[in-house]
Amino acid sequence: MPITETITLWRPTGPQELALVEASGGRAWPPRLPDQPIFYPVLNEEYATMIARDWNVPASGVGYVTRFEVRKSFLDRYEVHQAGGRTILEYWIPAEDLPELNANIVGEITVVAEFR
């Protein structure tokens, strides 16, 4: 059986989005809202932590850092974008591609940190 090559991604998440992820059994990100045309998973835990702590906590009282694995073959069609400093790296996945991204998640979306 061939080994599937994956890339580890992180996503800072607020309580409402996390509830929807949990409702999927930890297997899928919810559809984007009309004002969210892009899904932004990030490439390192430190960047996700900064957003969860500095943006999600003031906005909703709690911020979570989630981690998940995505098949590299799916992510290869997207560029990595540098959204600031050298380590502030993220993928820009169009909202209409989110169902396909979800189909390429290997394992579960897990919470690795919580900030209040």
VONUVO-345410 format. One line per 8 residues: their letters; for each residue x, y, z of N, C-alpha, C, O. Coordinates in nm, 4 decimals. Layout:
A> X,Y,Z,X,Y,Z,X,Y,Z,X,Y,Z  ...;
// end
This chain:
MPITETIT> 0.0848,-0.1182,0.0000,0.0000,0.0000,0.0000,0.0891,0.1243,0.0000,0.1775,0.1359,0.0849  0.0677,0.2176,-0.0935,0.1541,0.3360,-0.0998,0.1306,0.4291,0.0188,0.0194,0.4414,0.0702  0.2370,0.4929,0.0594,0.2283,0.5908,0.1683,0.1849,0.7239,0.1091,0.2406,0.7693,0.0092  0.0853,0.7861,0.1708,0.0364,0.9160,0.1262,0.1223,1.0249,0.1887,0.1332,1.0333,0.3110  0.1829,1.1079,0.1053,0.2622,1.2199,0.1560,0.1684,1.3337,0.1935,0.0840,1.3748,0.1138  0.1839,1.3843,0.3161,0.0972,1.4925,0.3634,0.1803,1.6117,0.4084,0.3008,1.6016,0.4317  0.1121,1.7243,0.4196,0.1709,1.8467,0.4745,0.0896,1.8827,0.5979,-0.0334,1.8830,0.5944  0.1591,1.9131,0.7064,0.0927,1.9543,0.8298,0.0594,2.1020,0.8201,0.1451,2.1845,0.7885;
LWRPTGPQ> -0.0660,2.1341,0.8476,-0.1117,2.2728,0.8488,-0.1732,2.3037,0.9843,-0.2139,2.2139,1.0580  -0.1792,2.4323,1.0153,-0.2422,2.4806,1.1376,-0.3451,2.5849,1.0987,-0.3358,2.6474,0.9931  -0.4429,2.6026,1.1852,-0.5407,2.7080,1.1622,-0.5853,2.7643,1.2958,-0.6307,2.6899,1.3827  -0.5727,2.8975,1.3130,-0.6313,2.9618,1.4307,-0.7828,2.9621,1.4120,-0.8330,2.9928,1.3039  -0.8538,2.9280,1.5176,-0.9976,2.9035,1.5052,-1.0708,2.9627,1.6248,-1.0244,2.9526,1.7384  -1.1837,3.0236,1.5989,-1.2686,3.0724,1.7064,-1.3685,2.9653,1.7479,-1.3739,2.8585,1.6869  -1.4480,2.9933,1.8518,-1.5384,2.8912,1.9060,-1.6488,2.8483,1.8093,-1.6865,2.7311,1.8084  -1.7011,2.9390,1.7288,-1.8092,2.9011,1.6372,-1.7582,2.8079,1.5282,-1.8214,2.7066,1.4983;
ELALVEAS> -1.6439,2.8418,1.4684,-1.5879,2.7560,1.3642,-1.5487,2.6201,1.4230,-1.5712,2.5166,1.3601  -1.4900,2.6200,1.5439,-1.4502,2.4939,1.6055,-1.5719,2.4051,1.6321,-1.5641,2.2834,1.6151  -1.6833,2.4641,1.6732,-1.8050,2.3846,1.6964,-1.8495,2.3153,1.5675,-1.8947,2.2009,1.5715  -1.8373,2.3831,1.4538,-1.8748,2.3233,1.3258,-1.7767,2.2129,1.2852,-1.8175,2.1114,1.2287  -1.6487,2.2325,1.3137,-1.5491,2.1276,1.2870,-1.5813,2.0049,1.3730,-1.5798,1.8919,1.3241  -1.6102,2.0281,1.5008,-1.6431,1.9168,1.5907,-1.7695,1.8448,1.5451,-1.7789,1.7227,1.5579  -1.8674,1.9193,1.4917,-1.9912,1.8578,1.4420,-1.9649,1.7662,1.3224,-2.0434,1.6754,1.2951  -1.8541,1.7903,1.2509,-1.8175,1.7054,1.1362,-1.7378,1.5828,1.1809,-1.6925,1.5041,1.0978;
GGRAWPPR> -1.7211,1.5670,1.3115,-1.6383,1.4586,1.3620,-1.4897,1.4904,1.3513,-1.4058,1.4004,1.3546  -1.4576,1.6192,1.3382,-1.3181,1.6603,1.3247,-1.2605,1.6302,1.1879,-1.1390,1.6186,1.1718  -1.3484,1.6175,1.0890,-1.3045,1.5766,0.9553,-1.3144,1.6845,0.8486,-1.2651,1.6648,0.7376  -1.3776,1.7999,0.8794,-1.4000,1.8986,0.7736,-1.4111,2.0395,0.8299,-1.4596,2.0616,0.9408  -1.3641,2.1340,0.7487,-1.3836,2.2756,0.7773,-1.5186,2.3172,0.7209,-1.5578,2.2700,0.6142  -1.5905,2.4048,0.7908,-1.7223,2.4476,0.7414,-1.7100,2.5385,0.6194,-1.6051,2.5991,0.5975  -1.8160,2.5483,0.5401,-1.8141,2.6400,0.4250,-1.7830,2.7816,0.4712,-1.8170,2.8206,0.5829  -1.7192,2.8567,0.3856,-1.6893,2.9966,0.4155,-1.8187,3.0780,0.4127,-1.9146,3.0422,0.3442;
LPDQPIFY> -1.8198,3.1860,0.4870,-1.9307,3.2805,0.4839,-1.9158,3.3668,0.3585,-1.8072,3.3719,0.3009  -2.0227,3.4348,0.3150,-2.0144,3.5161,0.1922,-1.8996,3.6176,0.1912,-1.8455,3.6482,0.0849  -1.8616,3.6705,0.3094,-1.7526,3.7687,0.3154,-1.6153,3.7022,0.3363,-1.5169,3.7701,0.3656  -1.6098,3.5700,0.3210,-1.4845,3.4951,0.3375,-1.4556,3.4150,0.2102,-1.4796,3.2943,0.2072  -1.4048,3.4796,0.1059,-1.3835,3.4096,-0.0208,-1.2635,3.3144,-0.0212,-1.2465,3.2358,-0.1145  -1.1799,3.3217,0.0838,-1.0585,3.2402,0.0876,-1.0448,3.1755,0.2250,-1.0753,3.2367,0.3274  -0.9979,3.0496,0.2252,-0.9650,2.9756,0.3465,-0.8136,2.9829,0.3627,-0.7397,2.9513,0.2695  -0.7667,3.0243,0.4810,-0.6242,3.0500,0.5038,-0.5631,2.9540,0.6065,-0.5509,2.9917,0.7231;
PVLNEEYA> -0.5249,2.8336,0.5692,-0.4477,2.7527,0.6637,-0.3028,2.8009,0.6628,-0.2536,2.8475,0.5601  -0.2347,2.7900,0.7764,-0.0988,2.8417,0.7872,0.0017,2.7275,0.8025,-0.0349,2.6150,0.8366  0.1292,2.7586,0.7764,0.2314,2.6553,0.7701,0.3125,2.6364,0.8976,0.4012,2.5511,0.9018  0.2838,2.7143,1.0019,0.3557,2.6882,1.1263,0.2706,2.7230,1.2476,0.1858,2.8121,1.2442  0.2966,2.6501,1.3534,0.2178,2.6622,1.4758,0.2350,2.7990,1.5414,0.1402,2.8516,1.5996  0.3543,2.8572,1.5328,0.3784,2.9871,1.5972,0.2886,3.0959,1.5380,0.2322,3.1769,1.6116  0.2755,3.0975,1.4061,0.1891,3.1962,1.3403,0.0433,3.1741,1.3794,-0.0282,3.2701,1.4082  -0.0012,3.0494,1.3807,-0.1388,3.0189,1.4206,-0.1640,3.0593,1.5662,-0.2716,3.1086,1.6001;
TMIARDWN> -0.0643,3.0380,1.6512,-0.0756,3.0752,1.7928,-0.0915,3.2259,1.8074,-0.1749,3.2728,1.8849  -0.0112,3.3020,1.7328,-0.0180,3.4481,1.7392,-0.1593,3.4967,1.7027,-0.2147,3.5831,1.7706  -0.2167,3.4413,1.5960,-0.3497,3.4839,1.5529,-0.4554,3.4417,1.6547,-0.5418,3.5218,1.6905  -0.4497,3.3176,1.7016,-0.5482,3.2687,1.7989,-0.5453,3.3536,1.9258,-0.6501,3.3899,1.9793  -0.4254,3.3847,1.9734,-0.4086,3.4596,2.0990,-0.4421,3.6075,2.0818,-0.5105,3.6663,2.1656  -0.3928,3.6683,1.9714,-0.4017,3.8136,1.9564,-0.5276,3.8608,1.8840,-0.5678,3.9760,1.9004  -0.5911,3.7739,1.8039,-0.7105,3.8143,1.7293,-0.8361,3.7420,1.7765,-0.9383,3.8059,1.8016  -0.8296,3.6077,1.7890,-0.9501,3.5335,1.8257,-0.9938,3.5623,1.9692,-1.1134,3.5759,1.9951;
VPASGVGY> -0.8998,3.5717,2.0624,-0.9372,3.5964,2.2023,-1.0094,3.7303,2.2171,-1.1169,3.7329,2.2770  -0.9558,3.8429,2.1652,-1.0306,3.9687,2.1774,-1.1660,3.9649,2.1045,-1.2624,4.0268,2.1494  -1.1726,3.8930,1.9935,-1.2967,3.8904,1.9141,-1.4047,3.8032,1.9765,-1.5230,3.8358,1.9675  -1.3651,3.6908,2.0407,-1.4677,3.5965,2.0871,-1.4419,3.5387,2.2255,-1.5161,3.4515,2.2707  -1.3371,3.5863,2.2938,-1.3100,3.5396,2.4293,-1.2234,3.4149,2.4368,-1.1690,3.3832,2.5426  -1.2100,3.3436,2.3244,-1.1282,3.2224,2.3223,-1.0733,3.2028,2.1815,-1.1395,3.2336,2.0824  -0.9516,3.1513,2.1747,-0.8906,3.1189,2.0462,-0.8269,2.9813,2.0538,-0.7659,2.9459,2.1547  -0.8409,2.9051,1.9490,-0.7848,2.7700,1.9431,-0.6842,2.7612,1.8301,-0.6980,2.8284,1.7279;
VTRFEVRK> -0.5834,2.6784,1.8491,-0.4909,2.6435,1.7415,-0.5229,2.4994,1.7044,-0.5204,2.4100,1.7889  -0.5529,2.4785,1.5764,-0.5816,2.3434,1.5293,-0.4701,2.2976,1.4358,-0.4011,2.3783,1.3735  -0.4547,2.1659,1.4282,-0.3543,2.1063,1.3399,-0.4234,1.9972,1.2576,-0.5091,1.9242,1.3073  -0.3835,1.9885,1.1297,-0.4394,1.8853,1.0433,-0.3438,1.8549,0.9296,-0.2576,1.9361,0.8960  -0.3598,1.7379,0.8710,-0.2742,1.6903,0.7629,-0.3541,1.6910,0.6326,-0.4688,1.6464,0.6285  -0.2918,1.7421,0.5266,-0.3567,1.7462,0.3947,-0.2636,1.6795,0.2941,-0.1419,1.6974,0.2987  -0.3228,1.6023,0.2033,-0.2423,1.5380,0.0985,-0.1635,1.6436,0.0208,-0.2191,1.7425,-0.0269  -0.0321,1.6199,0.0093,0.0563,1.7104,-0.0643,0.0113,1.7225,-0.2099,0.0217,1.8302,-0.2686;
SFLDRYEV> -0.0381,1.6147,-0.2683,-0.0813,1.6179,-0.4086,-0.1918,1.7208,-0.4318,-0.1993,1.7801,-0.5394  -0.2780,1.7425,-0.3313,-0.3809,1.8467,-0.3422,-0.3186,1.9856,-0.3275,-0.3473,2.0749,-0.4072  -0.2339,2.0042,-0.2265,-0.1758,2.1362,-0.1983,-0.0774,2.1819,-0.3050,-0.0516,2.3016,-0.3173  -0.0220,2.0892,-0.3824,0.0762,2.1254,-0.4845,0.0214,2.2235,-0.5880,0.0994,2.2916,-0.6545  -0.1091,2.2321,-0.6030,-0.1640,2.3249,-0.7030,-0.1758,2.4687,-0.6516,-0.2139,2.5587,-0.7265  -0.1433,2.4899,-0.5243,-0.1536,2.6239,-0.4642,-0.0161,2.6749,-0.4258,0.0717,2.5978,-0.3871  0.0018,2.8066,-0.4371,0.1262,2.8700,-0.3931,0.1209,2.8962,-0.2437,0.0137,2.9161,-0.1866  0.2378,2.8960,-0.1809,0.2501,2.9421,-0.0430,0.2689,3.0925,-0.0499,0.3525,3.1416,-0.1257;
HQAGGRTI> 0.1912,3.1661,0.0294,0.2004,3.3120,0.0311,0.2668,3.3568,0.1605,0.2381,3.3045,0.2682  0.3555,3.4540,0.1482,0.4199,3.5150,0.2650,0.3358,3.6363,0.3010,0.3302,3.7337,0.2260  0.2700,3.6297,0.4170,0.1739,3.7334,0.4564,0.2335,3.8336,0.5535,0.1600,3.8980,0.6283  0.3625,3.8476,0.5538,0.4283,3.9385,0.6462,0.5717,3.8950,0.6626,0.6473,3.8900,0.5656  0.6094,3.8635,0.7851,0.7472,3.8220,0.8123,0.7832,3.6890,0.7478,0.6983,3.6216,0.6896  0.9084,3.6529,0.7589,0.9652,3.5344,0.6971,0.8897,3.4064,0.7311,0.8794,3.3168,0.6473  0.8366,3.3966,0.8533,0.7687,3.2746,0.8973,0.6162,3.2852,0.8883,0.5456,3.1929,0.9290  0.5654,3.3955,0.8362,0.4207,3.4139,0.8257,0.3769,3.3641,0.6884,0.3609,3.4410,0.5936;
LEYWIPAE> 0.3581,3.2325,0.6814,0.3303,3.1644,0.5551,0.1938,3.0976,0.5608,0.1559,3.0390,0.6622  0.1206,3.1072,0.4503,-0.0133,3.0493,0.4461,-0.0499,3.0108,0.3032,0.0055,3.0624,0.2062  -0.1441,2.9192,0.2940,-0.2054,2.8864,0.1654,-0.3314,2.9705,0.1514,-0.3968,3.0021,0.2508  -0.3649,3.0061,0.0301,-0.4900,3.0763,0.0016,-0.5755,2.9807,-0.0807,-0.5565,2.9673,-0.2016  -0.6690,2.9149,-0.0145,-0.7554,2.8173,-0.0804,-0.8889,2.8848,-0.1098,-0.9586,2.9243,-0.0163  -0.9270,2.8996,-0.2376,-1.0567,2.9617,-0.2688,-1.1715,2.8847,-0.2014,-1.1677,2.7621,-0.1918  -1.2721,2.9578,-0.1555,-1.3844,2.8973,-0.0840,-1.4472,2.7829,-0.1629,-1.4893,2.6831,-0.1044  -1.4537,2.7966,-0.2955,-1.5169,2.6915,-0.3756,-1.4341,2.5629,-0.3788,-1.4853,2.4581,-0.4183;
DLPELNAN> -1.3056,2.5692,-0.3374,-1.2200,2.4503,-0.3334,-1.2208,2.3830,-0.1961,-1.1589,2.2780,-0.1787  -1.2902,2.4422,-0.0984,-1.2884,2.3885,0.0373,-1.3423,2.2455,0.0467,-1.2846,2.1651,0.1200  -1.4511,2.2097,-0.0248,-1.4947,2.0689,-0.0180,-1.3861,1.9712,-0.0633,-1.3720,1.8629,-0.0066  -1.3101,2.0094,-0.1649,-1.2023,1.9218,-0.2120,-1.0869,1.9178,-0.1109,-1.0264,1.8126,-0.0901  -1.0565,2.0319,-0.0483,-0.9558,2.0319,0.0581,-1.0006,1.9368,0.1681,-0.9218,1.8546,0.2149  -1.1272,1.9474,0.2100,-1.1780,1.8595,0.3160,-1.1643,1.7128,0.2779,-1.1338,1.6294,0.3631  -1.1864,1.6807,0.1511,-1.1747,1.5422,0.1042,-1.0299,1.4947,0.1065,-1.0042,1.3744,0.1015  -0.9345,1.5886,0.1140,-0.7927,1.5549,0.1149,-0.7285,1.5656,0.2526,-0.6065,1.5553,0.2653;
IVGEITVV> -0.8105,1.5864,0.3563,-0.7590,1.5835,0.4934,-0.7368,1.4381,0.5312,-0.8242,1.3535,0.5118  -0.6190,1.4100,0.5853,-0.5852,1.2749,0.6302,-0.5904,1.2761,0.7824,-0.5146,1.3486,0.8468  -0.6793,1.1964,0.8399,-0.6954,1.1952,0.9852,-0.7928,1.3034,1.0287,-0.8789,1.3466,0.9522  -0.7771,1.3462,1.1540,-0.8701,1.4431,1.2117,-0.8042,1.5789,1.2317,-0.6821,1.5910,1.2412  -0.8894,1.6798,1.2378,-0.8489,1.8156,1.2756,-0.8447,1.8149,1.4286,-0.9457,1.7860,1.4927  -0.7310,1.8459,1.4869,-0.7182,1.8394,1.6332,-0.6817,1.9763,1.6897,-0.6131,2.0557,1.6253  -0.7289,2.0020,1.8113,-0.6941,2.1244,1.8839,-0.5629,2.0985,1.9572,-0.5509,2.0019,2.0326  -0.4646,2.1859,1.9342,-0.3347,2.1686,2.0000,-0.3063,2.2775,2.1046,-0.2125,2.2653,2.1834;
AEFR> -0.3882,2.3845,2.1050,-0.3705,2.4900,2.2042,-0.4998,2.5689,2.2180,-0.5794,2.5781,2.1245  -0.5191,2.6260,2.3372,-0.6381,2.7085,2.3647,-0.5935,2.8305,2.4440,-0.5132,2.8199,2.5367  -0.6464,2.9460,2.4063,-0.6120,3.0713,2.4744,-0.7405,3.1426,2.5149,-0.8381,3.1442,2.4398  -0.7395,3.2024,2.6358,-0.8561,3.2764,2.6854,-0.8134,3.4107,2.7393,-0.8972,3.4880,2.7858;
// end
